[in-house]
Amino acid sequence: MKKINTRTARFGRKAAVVAGSYLCLASTAFAASEGGTGGMSPLMMLFLAFVGVFVLMQLIPAFVIFGSLVSAVFKRSKKTAEAHSAK
């Protein structure tokens, strides 16, 4: 791979190194500051409530389909039972 040695490329490499260094230092600082707070923020509670509503909304059609499946199985077994008893 050919190394580009223009003024812009050199600045970009320096900026990437500086930004990476700051990100490494910042992540350590953020990890240390969250040590003893505990609990959940209101935003986290809102997100969990949203996920809960989403899961419940997916369960409604699942129960309807499961109920129709169970009723279809019992109807079929009832018809076959009547057919076998008629013979």
Backbone as a ProteinNet text record, in pm:
[ID]
protein_1_A
[PRIMARY]
MKKINTRTARFGRKAAVVAGSYLCLASTAFAASEGGTGGMSPLMMLFLAFVGVFVLMQLIPAFVIFGSLVSAVFKRSKKTAEAHSAK
[TERTIARY]
84.3	0	89.3	59.4	141.8	105.9	206.2	184.7	173.7	65.1	43.4	106.7	191	265.2	233.6	106.9	68.7	43.5	29.2	6.6	-124.6	-228	-358.2	-351.3	-281.6	-270.4	-194.1	-86.1	-10.7	-97.5	-174.7	-264.3	-369.5	-421.8	-522.8	-468.4	-343.7	-283.4	-260.6	-213.5	-192.4	-325.3	-427.6	-559.1	-613.5	-590.5	-638	-565.8	-437.1	-360.8	-406.3	-424.4	-467.9	-608.8	-699.4	-837.2	-840.1	-760.1	-755.3	-702.8	-602.3	-548.5	-652.8	-723.4	-827.8	-939.5	-976.9	-1081.9	-1038.6	-914.4	-865.3	-867.3	-823.8	-823.3	-964.9	-1052.4	-1189.8	-1264	-1242.2	-1312.9	-1270.9	-1145.9	-1100.3	-1164.8	-1175.3	-1236.1	-1384.8	-1454.6	-1596.9	-1619.4	-1534.2	-1548	-1524.5	-1432	-1402.9	-1512.2	-1577.5	-1676.6	-1807.7	-1833.9	-1959.6	-1950.6	-1846.5	-1822.1	-1930.7	-1972.4	-2062.9	-2200.9	-2239.7	-2370	-2483.2	-2478.7	-2584	-2716.6	-2819.6	-2951.7	-2963.6	-3085.4	-3109.6	-3160.1	-3118.4	-3161.9	-3304.5	-3373.2	-3509	-3510.7	-3404.2	-3398	-3388.6	-3314.5	-3304.9	-3439.4	-3508.7	-3641.5	-3738.1	-3730.9	-3816	-3785.1	-3657	-3617.8	-3669	-3654.7	-3702.8	-3854.2	-3925	-4069.9	-4107.7	-4035.4	-4061.2	-4039.3	-3931.3	-3903.8	-4012.4	-4057.8	-4164.3	-4293.9	-4329	-4450.3	-4435.6	-4319.1	-4294.3	-4309.4	-4256.2	-4268	-4413.5	-4486	-4627.3	-4709	-4679.3	-4751.8	-4721.6	-4606.6	-4574.5	-4638.9	-4666.8	-4727.3	-4874.8	-4945	-5088.4	-5114.1	-5051.1	-5074.3	-5022.4	-4918.9	-4867.2	-4971.1	-5036.8	-5140	-5259.7	-5296.3	-5408.2	-5375.5	-5256.7	-5217.8	-5208	-5153.2	-5143	-5281.9	-5373.8	-5510.5	-5579.3	-5560.3	-5621.8	-5557.6	-5429.6	-5361.6	-5417.7	-5431.7	-5483.9	-5627.7	-5709.5	-5848.5	-5856.2	-5769.3	-5769.2	-5727.6	-5634.4	-5590.7	-5704.1	-5775.2	-5882.9	-6004.1	-6030	-6140.1	-6109.5	-5988.6	-5950.5	-5958.4	-5910.5	-5914.4	-6059	-6146.2	-6286.8	-6351.6	-6318.2	-6373.9	-6325.3	-6198	-6146.3	-6203.1	-6228.9	-6289.1	-6430.7	-6507	-6642.6	-6642	-6544.1	-6534.8	-6500.7	-6413.6	-6376.2	-6489.2	-6565.7	-6674	-6792.8	-6808	-6918.6	-6895.2	-6773.1	-6743	-6781.7
-116.6	0	123.5	212.8	331.6	434.6	486.9	584.6	724.4	791.6	926.1	1024.7	1113.3	1202.8	1349.1	1381.8	1520.9	1586.8	1715.1	1790	1746.9	1728.1	1687.1	1546.4	1457.1	1320.4	1316.9	1394.9	1399.2	1454	1557.7	1614.7	1512	1438	1336.1	1226.7	1183.4	1080.2	1131.7	1256.1	1314.3	1328.3	1372.9	1389.3	1254.7	1151.2	1018	968.6	992.1	950.1	1026.5	1158	1239.4	1199.3	1181.6	1143.5	1006.1	913.2	781	785.9	870.6	884.5	942	1044.5	1103.7	1004.1	924.3	825	719.8	679.1	580.8	638.9	761.9	825.2	852.1	894.4	925	799.2	688.7	566.4	519.5	537.2	502.2	593.3	719.7	814.3	785.9	754.1	723.5	595.1	497.9	373.1	394.7	482.9	508.2	591.3	678.6	766.4	695.1	581.6	510.2	404.8	406.9	300.7	279.2	379.6	356.3	414.4	457.5	523.1	423.2	316.6	216.4	274.2	194.1	239.3	258.5	289.3	310.7	452.1	509.6	644.5	639.3	752.1	755.1	718.3	753.3	718.2	567.5	501	355.6	291.6	345.2	293.6	310.9	425.2	449.9	350.8	324.8	228.2	89.2	46.8	-85.9	-95.8	13.1	13.5	0.2	69.7	59.5	-82.3	-144.9	-282.6	-375.9	-352.6	-434.6	-423.1	-301.3	-280.8	-349.5	-339.2	-403.8	-554.8	-613.6	-758.5	-798.1	-721.4	-753.3	-742.5	-643.9	-629.7	-746.5	-807.7	-924.8	-1051.1	-1052.1	-1170.4	-1185	-1075.2	-1081.5	-1165.1	-1134.4	-1219.7	-1362.9	-1378.9	-1513.1	-1598	-1540.6	-1615.4	-1644.7	-1551.3	-1574.6	-1689.7	-1688.5	-1795.4	-1928.9	-1928.4	-2052	-2106.4	-2016.3	-2059.7	-2119.6	-2059.9	-2115.5	-2249.1	-2264.2	-2391	-2500.4	-2470.4	-2570.2	-2606.7	-2505.9	-2536.2	-2617.2	-2590.4	-2668.9	-2812.7	-2834	-2970.6	-3047.1	-2984.4	-3054.5	-3074.3	-2983.1	-3003.6	-3121.2	-3129.4	-3238.6	-3371.9	-3375.7	-3501.3	-3539.1	-3441.6	-3470.4	-3527.8	-3471.4	-3523.7	-3665.2	-3689.4	-3825.6	-3924	-3879.7	-3968.6	-4004.3	-3908.2	-3935.7	-4029.2	-4008.2	-4093.5	-4237.3	-4256.7	-4390.5	-4458.8	-4380.5	-4441.3	-4475.8	-4407.9	-4434.8	-4564.7	-4608.1	-4731.1	-4847
0	0	0	-88.3	-104.1	2.7	69.9	175.4	113	142.3	89.9	187.9	136.6	223.3	190.4	188.1	166.9	300.8	298.1	422	488.1	409.1	462.1	521.6	454.7	504.8	636.6	647.1	773.2	885.6	855.9	957.1	998.6	901.7	932.3	1021.1	995.1	1079.4	1220.5	1232.6	1365.8	1439.4	1368.4	1431.1	1478.2	1400.4	1439.2	1563.4	1571.5	1688.8	1812.2	1798.7	1912.8	1955.9	1859.3	1893.4	1959	1909.6	1970.6	2112.7	2135.4	2271.1	2365.5	2319.5	2403.5	2431.7	2333.5	2355.3	2456.4	2450.1	2548.3	2688.9	2702.9	2834.7	2884.2	2794	2833.9	2875.7	2806.3	2843.7	2982.5	3018.1	3152.4	3255.9	3223.9	3317.1	3334.9	3228	3239.2	3317	3298.5	3371.6	3520.7	3556.6	3696.8	3762.7	3688.9	3750.5	3779.8	3716.4	3736.4	3845.6	3924.3	4020.1	4122.2	4196.1	4307.1	4291.4	4174.3	4160.6	4168.4	4089.3	4091.5	4046.5	4046.9	4007.4	3857.5	3814.9	3672.3	3650.6	3542	3508.1	3453.2	3454.4	3397.4	3249.4	3177.5	3036.5	3018.3	3105.6	3099.1	3132.4	3227.8	3262.4	3145	3078.1	2962.3	2850.8	2828	2725.3	2759.6	2884.3	2924.1	2913.1	2945.4	2929.7	2782.1	2694.9	2551.7	2502.3	2545.7	2505	2558.5	2681.6	2738.6	2661.3	2621.7	2541.7	2406.4	2349.1	2219.9	2230.6	2335.8	2354.7	2377.1	2456.8	2479.9	2351.9	2269.8	2143.7	2048.8	2061.3	1980.1	2036.6	2166.5	2227.2	2192.3	2169.1	2138.6	2012.6	1898.4	1781.8	1801.4	1880.8	1905.5	1978.2	2077.2	2149.2	2060	1973.8	1881.9	1786.7	1731	1638.4	1711.6	1832.9	1909.6	1943.7	1979.1	2009	1888	1771.9	1651.4	1614.1	1639.6	1613.9	1703.5	1831.7	1925.9	1891	1856.8	1821.1	1693.1	1596.2	1472.5	1498.6	1587.6	1620.1	1686.6	1779.9	1847.5	1758.2	1667	1572.6	1481.3	1433.3	1344.4	1417.9	1541.1	1615.1	1647.3	1665.5	1690.9	1564.5	1446.8	1322.6	1294.2	1318.8	1293.8	1394.6	1515.2	1614.6	1573.7	1522.6	1476.6	1354	1266	1147.1	1185.1	1282.1	1324.1	1401.7	1478.3	1555.1	1466.5	1351.4	1260.1	1184.3	1168.2	1092.7	1173.6
[MASK]
+++++++++++++++++++++++++++++++++++++++++++++++++++++++++++++++++++++++++++++++++++++++

